[in-house]
Amino acid sequence: MRTRTLRGQVEEGTVKRLVVDDGRLTHGYKVIKFMISGDPGNAANDAFATLSKDYDAPLTWNWGDNRQIGWASTTAFNAAGLEAPFVALDPDHVVIQDLYVQGQVGASGGSGVFNYMVVLETLELTNDESILQLIKERSQDDPK
């Protein structure tokens, strides 16, 4: 299996589209790692983020929302380094289209940026598996 790494920064209050869709519905990805980090030069450098398969998925963590597949948070850097990172990934997901990451920096929110890194593993799917995964991407209560 091959891996692909997506990394960069996201400005708080925005949703960043991570393009993984190559137009082939039988070509998918599994997220094997999702990490975030605030800016160590900023006093309010703790952060939390959501990784989802839909642009309109909320930032608020909702593990019952099928569009959200990853959740990460970290507390502030200090002299000893990064403290208490938290990451949860849905182990039963396949990404066929694009991913979206959004988050908040600091407890009160603001206009900071945070870093992210997503490591993907490639998967080959049958037509039936692709259709099932596309249906699964939508929450049952999603009006789309």
GIBEL-V224249 format. One record per helix or strand of 3 or more residues. SS is the DSSP state (hx for helix, st for strand). FROM is the first residue (numbers start at 1). TO is the last residue. If there is no record, write none. Layout:
[[SS & FROM & TO] [SS & FROM & TO]]
This chain:
[[st & 3 & 11] [st & 16 & 18] [st & 27 & 37] [st & 47 & 52] [st & 68 & 74] [st & 86 & 89] [st & 99 & 105] [st & 113 & 124] [hx & 127 & 136]]
